[in-house]
Amino acid sequence: MSKFSNYNFSGKKALMRVDFNVPIKDGKITDDTRIRAALPTIKKVLADGGSVILMSHFGRPHKDMEKKPHLTLADFSLKPLVAHLSGLLDTDVQFADDSISEDAINKAAALQPGQVLLLENLRYYKQEEKGDKEFAEKLSKLGDVYVNDAFGTAHRAHASTAVIAQFFSSDSRMFGLLMEGEVAAAEQVMNNAQKPFTAIIGGAKVSDKIMIIENLLDRATDIIIGGGMAYTFFKAQGCHIGNSLCEDDRLDTAKELLKKAEEKGVCIHLPTDSIIADKFDAAANTSSANNSEIPEGWMGLDIGQTACGHFTKVIKDSKTILWNGPMGVFEMEKFQHGTKAIADAVAEATADGAFSLVGGGDSVAAVNKFGYTDKVSYVSTGGGAMLEFFEGKELPGIAAINN
């Protein structure tokens, strides 16, 4: 059992860091996935007879206001979440118009068992992102127990995600259920993976994924590379890639990664063919081509049929699967087949007993789009945090609880 599950919150005020940085349009939440992900943690505290003080960031108020002078702090308020959260929890959620003001202090002090208080956007204070110790200490005084359930911000050494933990004893600081699940899934893949272990790495740029690939060379048996980044590898080998996306300043890097993989006995799988288009457009003319011979004026926007078949076989033979990044421009219907084929294969391998972790915004969006969320072992909400974990970095939000 987990530390959080074993803890009895009866009579305790749980100061909980959540990630409620959700998309809002015209005052309405358009995707409440992050809010729903935190509900089991909140409900456990309430069921025990405790109360919850929720704190979150929302956007980047000061940076965005510099770029767009018409914006004000009110445009970054968490207040629009109150009614929706009240409905999800079936209780009236209170709201403090600040995070460390007298209003926040008084409302937190007056909380009764079963009650919930949402604090205003932490990033109204620049001290939050600066990891200011004094700001963190003021926040800490609002609760008896600190619960971090915001894996999406675990890679930031901010006041509420890392610095605050030092003001709570080791017995009264812990991960929430979401955070526990994220950390357990990530550690299973990186430290306890059953072999064969296949990492599927996609996306546009090699530069974004160098550190992940480097770290995986010591862990994975197979690495599948797709998406726009694959063409940099092909050009590095002297292939003609037409107008396909390529980072010319990373050609040597691509060669080095292929050489290191060979030395370590890791099999790098590149897509042999592509669905190509005469322009980057949903209405473009399309054809197919071998990735060593893409004609001038054409660009690869999805992996081809042969690549789909090859990648599918590798995935189905795997016991552990990490998927980060799409195989093509899956937002356009003409170029979604490759990413969907990967989703199919990952789901099938999972059904056959493999452990599969999908992490990173675009691959998570793809799994959701194609209806496979419940057919893989774990879908990470982490984004940047999950990427940094797979790069081998220590995440401040995790270290603060563990140390």
Secondary structure as GFF3:
##gff-version 3
##sequence-region A 1 403
A	DSSP	alpha_helix	3	6	.	.	.	ID=ss1
A	DSSP	beta_strand	13	17	.	.	.	ID=ss2
A	DSSP	beta_strand	24	25	.	.	.	ID=ss3
A	DSSP	beta_strand	28	29	.	.	.	ID=ss4
A	DSSP	alpha_helix	33	48	.	.	.	ID=ss5
A	DSSP	beta_strand	51	55	.	.	.	ID=ss6
A	DSSP	alpha_helix	61	67	.	.	.	ID=ss7
A	DSSP	three_ten_helix	73	76	.	.	.	ID=ss8
A	DSSP	three_ten_helix	79	81	.	.	.	ID=ss9
A	DSSP	alpha_helix	82	89	.	.	.	ID=ss10
A	DSSP	beta_strand	93	96	.	.	.	ID=ss11
A	DSSP	alpha_helix	102	110	.	.	.	ID=ss12
A	DSSP	beta_strand	116	119	.	.	.	ID=ss13
A	DSSP	three_ten_helix	122	124	.	.	.	ID=ss14
A	DSSP	alpha_helix	126	130	.	.	.	ID=ss15
A	DSSP	alpha_helix	133	140	.	.	.	ID=ss16
A	DSSP	beta_strand	145	148	.	.	.	ID=ss17
A	DSSP	three_ten_helix	151	153	.	.	.	ID=ss18
A	DSSP	three_ten_helix	163	167	.	.	.	ID=ss19
A	DSSP	three_ten_helix	170	172	.	.	.	ID=ss20
A	DSSP	beta_strand	173	175	.	.	.	ID=ss21
A	DSSP	alpha_helix	177	191	.	.	.	ID=ss22
A	DSSP	beta_strand	197	201	.	.	.	ID=ss23
A	DSSP	alpha_helix	206	216	.	.	.	ID=ss24
A	DSSP	beta_strand	222	225	.	.	.	ID=ss25
A	DSSP	alpha_helix	230	236	.	.	.	ID=ss26
A	DSSP	beta_strand	240	241	.	.	.	ID=ss27
A	DSSP	three_ten_helix	248	250	.	.	.	ID=ss28
A	DSSP	alpha_helix	251	264	.	.	.	ID=ss29
A	DSSP	beta_strand	267	269	.	.	.	ID=ss30
A	DSSP	beta_strand	273	277	.	.	.	ID=ss31
A	DSSP	beta_strand	286	290	.	.	.	ID=ss32
A	DSSP	beta_strand	293	294	.	.	.	ID=ss33
A	DSSP	beta_strand	299	303	.	.	.	ID=ss34
A	DSSP	alpha_helix	305	316	.	.	.	ID=ss35
A	DSSP	beta_strand	320	324	.	.	.	ID=ss36
A	DSSP	three_ten_helix	333	335	.	.	.	ID=ss37
A	DSSP	alpha_helix	337	351	.	.	.	ID=ss38
A	DSSP	beta_strand	355	358	.	.	.	ID=ss39
A	DSSP	alpha_helix	361	369	.	.	.	ID=ss40
A	DSSP	three_ten_helix	373	375	.	.	.	ID=ss41
A	DSSP	beta_strand	378	379	.	.	.	ID=ss42
A	DSSP	alpha_helix	384	390	.	.	.	ID=ss43
A	DSSP	alpha_helix	396	402	.	.	.	ID=ss44
###
